[in-house]
Amino acid sequence: MAVASKERIRDTKPVNPRVKSMKDFYKRLKKNKSALIGFYILVFFFIVSIFGALDANYGFTGISSNATSLTEKLEGPSAAHWFGTDHLGRDIFIRIIHGMYITLGVGFAATFLAGLVGVPLGILAGYYGGWLDTIIMRLMDVLLAFPGILLALAIVSVLGGSTINVTIAIAIGAVPQFARIVRGSTLTTKKLEYVDAIRALGARDGKIIFQHILPNIMSPIIVNTTLFIATAILSAAGLSFLGLGVQPPTPEWGAMLNDGRNYMYQAGHITFFPGMMIVIVVLAFNLFGDGLRDALDPKFKK
Amino acid sequence: MTTFIIRRLLQAIPVLIGVTILVFSLMHLTPGNPAVIMAGESAPQATVQAIEERLGLNDPLHIQYFNFLGNALQLDLGTSIRDNIPVFDHVQSRFLITLELSVYSMIFAIVLGLLAGIVSAVRQYTISDVVIMIVALFGLSMPNFWLGLMLIQWFSINLGWFSPTGWGDPDQIVLPVIALGTAGAAIIARMTRSSMLDVISQDYIRTARAKGVKERVVIFRHALKNAMIPVVTVIGLQFGYFLAGSVLTESVFAINGLGRLIIDSILQRDFPVVQGAILVIAVTFVLVNLAVDISYRFLNKRIDLN
């Protein structure tokens, strides 16, 4: 009896719909085991990469990722060197840990930059329509005509290879994807009745966009951000592998693969471990992104 | 239908013009004077000026662009800085190899992806479905260049079954095609699965089953046809990714295709070749998408043509 009345009291309290949907979202995410696995792997890697970044730059463990050892060249995995050593006797495990923040950082930064440009472009095109829409989307079509890594490759060939240039190049290539998705969602949201109602009440465009459209299109933006980080990491590793991205001796994983390819006959482990790490990180982002989509996109509700 | 095709063709023109502007700008944003690069750092001023004159580098930028566009339409993409051979000749021979690699990878990806996707959808939530989807997720997350290196490690170095480099012989083709095609196969498999599941749950499939149509016929005749529609779009996009992805695969397997030409030319600062090769890939991609778009409307008569 007492319990029931308590329930009733709780029910009468006004519930903020967004908080409720966050709880709902978390509940659905928790049900999706693979998404949770992806999430935990990412949290783990995030912590390790912070540790690795601090250690690489301030060296509190006293281990350097560039310490060469001529007596320990091309050694296979052992207790002393978990992932073996490379052609200069550098410990691959330490280089992977020290380089992790570069891989994750380039992925996050490129995606963030692309969103920073692509989201406003998509909203402008979708909300205002007309000639603005035509111009923006035709420009995006031109960028989309350069598939995959090609645009980034072209940009890096002009700017030269460095960590920042790779980030910029990948970001430019990703802008149209954000713009397209955001434009589509904006178009749907704009047509909702309550947006019409707010406009009829005299709300300004800025207020409508920031308070009513943006919160409604956040789910597709979040899902695509997560999935795009995976693609950005693959592209960055690819450019570095070609020698056009992050330059040695920086322990970037793609660059390490490039180092190792000349020693495949003697020491296959040099190319195995950095690539395996790329796969695990990208896989974690894909798992988490897929799970987010299932949780956020009403169409995927089971 | 004709109006649709004409409209779609007209729409492609501004995109293609935009592509040429972008590619043209690349060379002009490049730091350093191309004439100095061509002549060499220590060349006398007169030689540099002669080259500038020959290439029209002193003309206003828009004149240079229109010359570039006019020449490109006549398949003249300029001459290589490195060896003075026309860029078109460089690109032409290499392009066929890249196209071959992309087409074979495409076929591999479609066959494997469709089969896996159909099995997965028909046996939803069984062991085979779970295994296929896990493998697909790995395929999607794997850098194609790393997969290439691993294939070389296992099948060329350890087992000696296939040649690790080159292109042309059957034993040279298998590994690059698997390396390039796997991610595409994974994407097609995932797309096919979700599209098939959508279709299978529809009323007309239940009707067909209730009528006593054999399961095999239901799947392949009734369901697959409609499930293919979204898959075709993905396949068209994939082809572009194969063209671009071949840059990495060609580098791993030392295949003398367009991708390797681009990388070598970037490293040697031979910008006319880079420019020409990138232009060829982008234009091919636009044309392939155009073809897919048009054939897509043929496949799916339900789409409003206007």
Interface residues (C-beta under 8 A of the other chain):
Chain A: R138 L139 D141 V142 L143 A145 F146 P147 G148 I149 L150 L153 A154 I155 S157 V158 A230 L234 A237 G238 F241 L242 G243 L244 G254 L257 R261 M264 Y265 G268 T271 F272 G275 I278 V279 V282 L283 N286 L287
Chain B: P14 V15 L16 G18 V19 I21 L22 V23 L26 L29 T30 P31 L137 F138 L140 S141 M142 P143 F145 W146 L149 M150 I152 Q153 I157 L237 G240 Y241 L243 A244 G245 V247 L248 S251 V252 I262 I263 I266 L267 F271 V274 I278 I281 A282 V283 F285 V286
